[in-house]
Amino acid sequence: MKCICRKRTQSLSRTGKVITHDAGSVVEFDKCPNNFEPIEGKKASGIDFKTAEKEELLATDYDLDKLKKFIEDTFSKKAGNKGKAKTVDFLLDCRYRAVNLNDII
């Protein structure tokens, strides 16, 4: 099952190698280990468009219209019909361009 890493952590590969996973990375496991959450199946926690990173947005199955509505409601921009990858890139671009004056002052 696909799992999302929520906190930088390490795991053992099947060959016994230690692998470091950064927060936000998506990895395939038989069962999600500590610091990981499933992104598919019954126990999936769902996706938060406000904080999800590119890898999670591309790997998770969700209704693309919900993402487009989120972009329109949050950033007042129209995403159009460009497909999942370009819509995810558009969301990330909108996030990076959004300026909160309280953070600057």
DAVEN-V951264 format. One record per run of one state. SS is the DSSP state (H for helix, E for strand, - for the rest). FROM is the first residue (numbers start at 1). LEN is the number of residues. Records with the same first field share a line. If there is no record, write none. Layout:
BEGIN
SS: FROM-LEN / FROM-LEN
END
This chain:
BEGIN
-: 1-1 / 6-3 / 13-5 / 22-4 / 29-7 / 39-15 / 60-4 / 76-8 / 98-3 / 105-1
E: 2-4 / 9-4 / 18-4 / 26-3 / 36-3
H: 54-6 / 64-12 / 84-14 / 101-4
END
